[in-house]
Amino acid sequence: MTDTLHKATALVREVADMLGLERRHPHLRLVERLTTPDRVITFRMAVQRDDRSVEVFQGYRVQHLDILGPYKGGIRLHPAVDLDEVKALALWMTLKTALVDIPFGGAKGGIAVDPAALSPQELERLMRKYTIRLADDIGPNSDIPAPDMGSGAREMAWIYDEYRKSHAVARSVVTGKPVELGGSAGRREATGHGVVCVLQAAMRQLGMTSPTIAIQGFGNVGGQTARELFALGHKIVAIADARGAVGNPAGLDITALAAHQQRTGWVSGFAGGEPVADIIAVPCDVLLPCAMENAITTANADRVRARLIVEGANGPCAPDADRILAARGVFIVPDVLANAGGVIVSYFEWVQNREGFYWSLADVNTRLSERLDDAYRRVAATATQRQITMRQAAYCLAIEKIANGMVLRGVQ
């Protein structure tokens, strides 16, 4: 078991013990059912490259738990994707949907591939092959994929188109589609917009008015978050991507930085900032890790200068690092709350597809903010009442809801 999967299951067991689940519901094996996926699907895909050679790719779909509704979760395209990572991400999605009170369970998919190494035609063939292999396992009422790292609206359009060749009801089989094909207004920006909503709630709770902010990641989540915060007048003093980082204590011009990244592909070399050696150690009030898992570990947790961390990525703080940061008084808003904007608007898209009636961007953002504000209040209140961390509080609320669903549905 990898560290990421161990982290995901260990905290569930810890919180389940805190809630007394096994004592309250003996013989129902609730913890085992919470930590073990319902179904794990693995397969290989042979895809013809443009030069007519054949390459074989490993694909995954983990359907974790559907107690509260159909499985829901993105498809990650990354060379390092493996089964344990997909299992962990599926578990986190189960918790996330329960926490923000949407009627879905959790799932995740993945392909071990570098999408940038494929031509658009090769990538389309791969995504269509992935859909064919899962055509009987996904569906509007059973398992609804969405974008994740490395995938986006284009890939969801290919899945939708391939799926509809063999299924009469297809539009709501995936979310995160282009608007022209039934996608929701605001879906692409939803995760980043949600991070901003949650950050503002945390700032209100902590009495922060004009914080300095550092962001790890300048892709879909980090980039959208940076643009919104910049538009709101916040000072972003450093930003990192996969190749490097730039900073400016007076604040980066995010519009100019985005244009530089568009031209060059990276933030490095931006004239409006200086190179930054370690984004984690940048002096700032707020750190937003919006890239990969395990960005903050025991090796660098003592270098964090921020007093507030809002987790835009999934699992950016390793468990031992969590404890180090808590002991230092760093306030952490956990990923299952902070980056839930994407799955919330995915739910909105699914609802709109089924109704055949589509909402304005203002309606989507209002509903998203209301749902996140409500979730934040419940998590903060639970943390205060129980004298536990925000992460533990979020898990308490999610696990309690899922466990209640298990008990109510029975086991026969």
C-alpha positions as CSV (number, residue, x, y, z in Angstrom):
1,M,0.0,0.0,0.0
2,T,1.4,3.4,-1.0
3,D,1.7,6.3,1.4
4,T,-1.1,8.1,-0.3
5,L,-3.6,5.2,0.1
6,H,-2.4,4.5,3.7
7,K,-3.0,8.2,4.5
8,A,-6.5,8.1,3.1
9,T,-7.6,4.9,5.0
10,A,-5.7,5.6,8.2
11,L,-7.6,8.9,8.9
12,V,-10.9,7.2,8.1
13,R,-10.1,4.6,10.7
14,E,-9.0,7.2,13.2
15,V,-12.1,9.3,12.8
16,A,-14.4,6.2,12.8
17,D,-12.9,5.3,16.1
18,M,-13.4,8.8,17.4
19,L,-17.1,8.5,16.4
20,G,-17.4,5.0,18.0
21,L,-18.8,3.5,14.8
22,E,-17.9,-0.1,15.6
23,R,-19.2,0.2,19.1
24,R,-22.5,1.9,18.0
25,H,-23.1,-0.5,15.1
26,P,-21.5,-3.9,16.0
27,H,-21.2,-6.6,13.4
28,L,-22.0,-4.2,10.5
29,R,-18.3,-3.9,9.5
30,L,-18.8,-0.2,8.7
31,V,-15.1,0.7,8.7
32,E,-14.2,-2.1,6.4
33,R,-16.9,-1.0,4.0
34,L,-15.8,2.6,4.2
35,T,-12.1,1.8,3.4
36,T,-12.6,-1.0,0.8
37,P,-13.8,-0.1,-2.7
38,D,-17.0,-1.7,-4.0
39,R,-15.3,-2.5,-7.3
40,V,-11.8,-2.2,-8.9
41,I,-11.6,-2.3,-12.7
42,T,-8.1,-2.5,-14.3
43,F,-7.4,-3.1,-18.0
44,R,-4.9,-2.6,-20.7
45,M,-5.5,-0.6,-23.9
46,A,-3.6,-1.1,-27.1
47,V,-3.6,2.2,-29.1
48,Q,-2.2,2.8,-32.5
49,R,0.2,5.8,-32.7
50,D,0.3,8.1,-35.7
51,D,3.3,6.3,-37.1
52,R,1.3,3.1,-37.0
53,S,3.2,1.6,-34.1
54,V,1.2,0.3,-31.2
55,E,1.5,1.3,-27.5
56,V,-0.1,-0.3,-24.5
57,F,-1.5,1.8,-21.7
58,Q,-2.8,0.8,-18.3
59,G,-6.3,2.0,-17.3
60,Y,-8.2,2.1,-14.1
61,R,-11.6,2.8,-12.7
62,V,-12.3,2.4,-9.0
63,Q,-15.9,2.6,-7.8
64,H,-15.5,3.2,-4.1
65,L,-19.0,3.5,-2.5
66,D,-22.5,4.3,-3.8
67,I,-24.4,4.3,-0.6
68,L,-25.5,8.0,-1.1
69,G,-25.9,7.9,-4.9
70,P,-24.2,7.0,-8.2
71,Y,-20.4,6.8,-8.3
72,K,-18.8,10.1,-9.2
73,G,-15.2,11.0,-9.9
74,G,-12.7,12.3,-12.5
75,I,-10.3,10.7,-14.8
76,R,-6.6,11.4,-14.2
77,L,-4.1,11.3,-17.0
78,H,-0.6,11.2,-15.6
79,P,2.5,9.0,-16.1
80,A,2.6,8.2,-12.4
81,V,-1.0,7.1,-12.0
82,D,-1.3,3.7,-10.3
83,L,-4.0,1.7,-8.7
84,D,-3.3,2.8,-5.1
85,E,-3.5,6.5,-6.1
86,V,-6.8,5.9,-7.8
87,K,-8.2,4.0,-4.8
88,A,-7.2,6.9,-2.5
89,L,-8.7,9.5,-4.8
90,A,-11.9,7.5,-5.0
91,L,-12.1,7.3,-1.2
92,W,-11.6,11.1,-0.9
93,M,-14.4,11.7,-3.5
94,T,-16.8,9.6,-1.4
95,L,-16.0,11.7,1.6
96,K,-16.2,14.9,-0.4
97,T,-19.6,14.3,-1.9
98,A,-21.0,13.3,1.5
99,L,-19.5,16.4,3.2
100,V,-21.0,18.9,0.7
101,D,-24.4,17.1,0.7
102,I,-24.7,16.0,-2.9
103,P,-26.4,12.7,-3.8
104,F,-23.3,10.9,-5.2
105,G,-20.9,8.3,-4.1
106,G,-17.2,8.3,-4.9
107,A,-15.2,6.9,-7.8
108,K,-12.0,7.8,-9.7
109,G,-10.4,6.8,-13.0
110,G,-6.9,7.0,-14.4
111,I,-4.7,6.2,-17.3
112,A,-0.9,6.0,-16.8
113,V,0.1,8.3,-19.7
114,D,1.6,11.7,-20.3
115,P,-1.1,13.3,-22.4
116,A,1.4,15.9,-23.7
117,A,3.4,13.1,-25.3
118,L,0.5,12.1,-27.5
119,S,-0.9,14.0,-30.5
120,P,-4.5,15.1,-30.3
121,Q,-5.5,12.2,-32.6
122,E,-3.6,9.6,-30.4
123,L,-5.1,11.0,-27.3
124,E,-8.6,10.8,-28.8
125,R,-8.1,7.2,-29.8
126,L,-6.9,6.4,-26.2
127,M,-9.9,8.1,-24.6
128,R,-12.4,6.4,-26.9
129,K,-10.7,3.0,-26.2
130,Y,-11.0,3.8,-22.4
131,T,-14.7,4.5,-22.9
132,I,-15.3,1.3,-24.9
133,R,-13.7,-0.7,-22.1
134,L,-15.9,0.9,-19.5
135,A,-19.1,1.3,-21.5
136,D,-21.0,-1.2,-19.4
137,D,-19.6,0.1,-16.1
138,I,-20.4,3.8,-16.4
139,G,-23.7,5.6,-17.0
140,P,-25.9,8.5,-16.0
141,N,-27.4,6.5,-13.1
142,S,-24.5,4.4,-12.1
143,D,-21.0,6.1,-12.5
144,I,-20.5,9.5,-13.9
145,P,-16.8,10.4,-14.9
146,A,-15.5,14.0,-15.0
147,P,-12.2,15.8,-15.7
148,D,-9.2,15.5,-13.4
149,M,-5.5,16.3,-13.8
150,G,-4.5,15.9,-17.4
151,S,-8.1,15.8,-18.8
152,G,-10.7,18.4,-19.5
153,A,-13.7,19.3,-21.6
154,R,-12.3,18.0,-24.8
155,E,-11.7,14.5,-23.3
156,M,-15.2,14.5,-21.8
157,A,-16.6,15.3,-25.2
158,W,-14.9,12.3,-26.7
159,I,-16.2,10.0,-23.9
160,Y,-19.7,11.4,-24.3
161,D,-19.6,10.9,-28.1
162,E,-18.2,7.3,-27.8
163,Y,-20.7,6.3,-25.1
164,R,-23.7,7.6,-27.1
165,K,-23.0,5.2,-29.9
166,S,-24.3,2.4,-27.8
167,H,-26.6,4.0,-25.3
168,A,-29.8,5.9,-25.8
169,V,-29.4,8.2,-22.8
170,A,-26.0,9.6,-22.9
171,R,-25.7,13.4,-22.2
172,S,-25.4,13.1,-18.4
173,V,-22.9,10.2,-18.6
174,V,-20.0,12.6,-18.0
175,T,-19.7,16.1,-16.5
176,G,-17.2,18.8,-17.4
177,K,-18.3,18.7,-21.0
178,P,-18.1,21.7,-23.4
179,V,-21.0,24.0,-22.9
180,E,-22.0,23.4,-26.5
181,L,-22.5,19.7,-25.7
182,G,-24.5,20.2,-22.5
183,G,-21.8,21.3,-20.1
184,S,-22.6,23.7,-17.3
185,A,-21.6,27.3,-17.2
186,G,-18.8,27.7,-14.7
187,R,-17.7,24.0,-14.6
188,R,-14.1,24.6,-15.8
189,E,-13.5,27.3,-13.3
190,A,-15.5,25.6,-10.4
191,T,-12.7,24.1,-8.4
192,G,-10.6,27.2,-8.4
193,H,-13.7,29.4,-7.7
194,G,-14.5,27.1,-4.8
195,V,-11.0,27.4,-3.4
196,V,-11.5,31.2,-3.4
197,C,-14.9,30.9,-1.6
198,V,-13.5,28.6,1.1
199,L,-10.4,30.8,1.5
200,Q,-12.6,33.8,2.1
201,A,-14.6,31.9,4.7
202,A,-11.4,31.0,6.5
203,M,-10.1,34.5,6.3
204,R,-13.3,35.7,8.0
205,Q,-13.0,33.1,10.7
206,L,-9.4,34.0,11.4
207,G,-9.9,37.8,11.1
208,M,-7.5,38.1,8.1
209,T,-8.1,41.2,5.9
210,S,-5.2,41.7,3.5
211,P,-3.1,38.6,3.5
212,T,-0.1,37.8,1.3
213,I,-0.6,34.6,-0.7
214,A,1.6,31.9,-2.3
215,I,0.2,29.4,-4.7
216,Q,1.7,26.1,-5.7
217,G,0.3,25.2,-9.1
218,F,-0.7,27.4,-12.0
219,G,-2.9,24.9,-14.0
220,N,-6.6,24.7,-14.0
221,V,-7.1,25.0,-10.2
222,G,-4.1,27.2,-9.2
223,G,-4.5,29.4,-12.3
224,Q,-8.2,30.1,-11.8
225,T,-7.6,30.7,-8.1
226,A,-4.8,33.2,-8.8
227,R,-6.8,35.1,-11.4
228,E,-9.9,35.4,-9.1
229,L,-7.8,36.5,-6.1
230,F,-5.9,39.0,-8.2
231,A,-9.2,40.4,-9.5
232,L,-10.3,40.8,-5.9
233,G,-7.2,42.8,-5.1
234,H,-5.3,40.3,-3.1
235,K,-1.5,40.3,-3.1
236,I,-0.1,37.1,-4.6
237,V,3.6,37.1,-3.8
238,A,4.7,33.8,-5.4
239,I,3.5,31.1,-7.8
240,A,5.0,27.8,-8.8
241,D,4.4,25.3,-11.6
242,A,6.0,22.0,-12.4
243,R,9.2,23.6,-13.7
244,G,9.9,26.4,-11.3
245,A,8.5,29.3,-9.3
246,V,8.5,33.1,-9.4
247,G,7.9,35.7,-6.7
248,N,7.6,39.4,-6.0
249,P,7.1,40.7,-2.4
250,A,5.2,43.6,-3.9
251,G,2.8,41.3,-5.6
252,L,2.8,39.5,-9.0
253,D,0.7,40.8,-11.9
254,I,-1.3,37.7,-12.5
255,T,-2.7,38.9,-15.9
256,A,0.8,39.5,-17.2
257,L,2.1,36.2,-15.7
258,A,-0.7,34.2,-17.4
259,A,0.2,35.8,-20.7
260,H,3.8,34.9,-20.2
261,Q,2.8,31.3,-19.4
262,Q,0.6,31.2,-22.5
263,R,3.6,32.2,-24.6
264,T,6.3,30.1,-23.0
265,G,4.4,27.3,-21.3
266,W,5.9,28.0,-17.8
267,V,6.0,30.7,-15.2
268,S,9.9,30.7,-15.2
269,G,11.5,33.7,-16.8
270,F,8.6,36.1,-16.0
271,A,10.0,39.6,-16.0
272,G,7.7,40.8,-13.2
273,G,9.2,38.4,-10.6
274,E,12.4,36.8,-9.4
275,P,13.1,33.0,-9.3
276,V,11.9,31.3,-6.1
277,A,13.8,28.2,-4.8
278,D,11.0,26.7,-2.7
279,I,7.4,27.8,-2.9
280,I,6.6,26.0,0.4
281,A,9.1,28.2,2.3
282,V,8.0,31.6,0.9
283,P,7.1,34.2,3.6
284,C,3.4,34.6,3.3
285,D,0.1,34.6,5.3
286,V,-1.7,32.0,3.1
287,L,-0.3,29.0,1.2
288,L,-2.5,27.3,-1.4
289,P,-1.1,24.0,-2.5
290,C,-2.9,23.4,-5.8
291,A,-0.7,20.8,-7.5
292,M,0.0,17.2,-6.5
293,E,-0.4,14.9,-3.4
294,N,2.3,15.0,-0.7
295,A,3.6,18.5,-1.5
296,I,4.1,19.1,2.2
297,T,5.9,16.3,4.1
298,T,8.0,15.9,7.3
299,A,10.9,17.0,5.2
300,N,9.6,20.5,4.6
301,A,6.7,21.1,7.0
302,D,9.0,23.1,9.3
303,R,9.8,25.5,6.5
304,V,6.2,26.6,6.0
305,R,5.8,30.3,6.9
306,A,2.1,30.7,6.3
307,R,-0.4,30.6,9.1
308,L,-3.3,29.4,6.8
309,I,-3.2,26.5,4.3
310,V,-6.1,25.9,2.0
311,E,-5.7,22.6,0.1
312,G,-6.6,23.1,-3.5
313,A,-5.0,19.8,-4.5
314,N,-6.0,16.4,-3.2
315,G,-3.9,15.2,-0.3
316,P,-1.1,17.8,-0.5
317,C,-0.2,17.5,3.2
318,A,1.2,14.1,4.4
319,P,-0.2,12.9,7.8
320,D,2.9,13.4,9.8
321,A,3.3,16.9,8.2
322,D,-0.3,17.6,9.3
323,R,0.7,17.0,12.9
324,I,3.8,19.2,12.7
325,L,1.8,22.0,11.2
326,A,-1.0,21.7,13.8
327,A,1.6,21.8,16.6
328,R,2.9,25.1,15.1
329,G,-0.6,26.6,15.0
330,V,-1.0,26.5,11.2
331,F,-4.7,26.4,10.3
332,I,-5.5,24.0,7.5
333,V,-8.7,23.8,5.5
334,P,-8.7,20.2,4.1
335,D,-9.0,19.2,0.5
336,V,-12.4,17.4,0.9
337,L,-13.8,20.8,1.6
338,A,-11.5,23.3,-0.1
339,N,-11.5,21.7,-3.6
340,A,-15.1,20.4,-3.6
341,G,-16.3,23.1,-6.0
342,G,-15.6,20.9,-9.0
343,V,-17.8,18.1,-7.9
344,I,-20.5,20.4,-6.8
345,V,-20.8,22.0,-10.2
346,S,-20.5,18.6,-11.8
347,Y,-23.6,17.7,-9.8
348,F,-25.3,20.9,-11.1
349,E,-24.4,19.9,-14.7
350,W,-25.8,16.4,-14.2
351,V,-29.1,18.0,-12.8
352,Q,-29.3,20.4,-15.8
353,N,-28.7,17.6,-18.3
354,R,-31.5,15.6,-16.8
355,E,-33.9,18.5,-16.6
356,G,-33.0,19.9,-20.0
357,F,-32.9,23.4,-18.5
358,Y,-29.7,25.3,-18.1
359,W,-28.7,27.9,-15.5
360,S,-26.8,31.1,-15.9
361,L,-23.2,31.5,-14.7
362,A,-24.5,33.8,-11.9
363,D,-27.0,31.1,-10.8
364,V,-24.3,28.4,-10.8
365,N,-21.8,30.6,-8.8
366,T,-24.5,31.6,-6.3
367,R,-25.5,28.0,-5.7
368,L,-21.9,26.9,-5.4
369,S,-21.0,29.6,-2.9
370,E,-24.1,28.9,-0.8
371,R,-23.2,25.2,-0.6
372,L,-19.6,25.7,0.2
373,D,-20.4,28.4,2.8
374,D,-22.8,26.0,4.5
375,A,-20.3,23.2,4.5
376,Y,-17.6,25.4,5.9
377,R,-19.8,26.6,8.7
378,R,-20.7,23.0,9.7
379,V,-17.0,21.9,9.6
380,A,-15.9,24.9,11.6
381,A,-18.6,24.4,14.2
382,T,-17.8,20.7,14.6
383,A,-14.1,21.5,14.9
384,T,-14.8,24.0,17.7
385,Q,-17.4,21.8,19.5
386,R,-15.1,18.7,19.5
387,Q,-11.8,20.6,19.8
388,I,-10.4,18.8,16.8
389,T,-8.8,19.9,13.5
390,M,-10.8,21.0,10.5
391,R,-9.7,17.9,8.7
392,Q,-10.9,15.7,11.5
393,A,-14.2,17.6,11.6
394,A,-14.8,17.3,7.9
395,Y,-14.2,13.6,8.1
396,C,-16.5,13.3,11.1
397,L,-19.4,14.9,9.2
398,A,-18.8,12.9,6.0
399,I,-18.3,9.5,7.7
400,E,-21.3,10.0,10.0
401,K,-23.5,10.7,7.0
402,I,-22.2,7.7,5.0
403,A,-22.5,5.4,8.0
404,N,-26.1,6.5,8.6
405,G,-26.8,5.7,5.0
406,M,-25.3,2.2,5.4
407,V,-27.4,1.5,8.5
408,L,-30.6,2.8,6.9
409,R,-30.2,0.8,3.7
410,G,-29.4,-2.4,5.5
411,V,-27.3,-5.3,4.2
412,Q,-29.7,-7.8,2.7
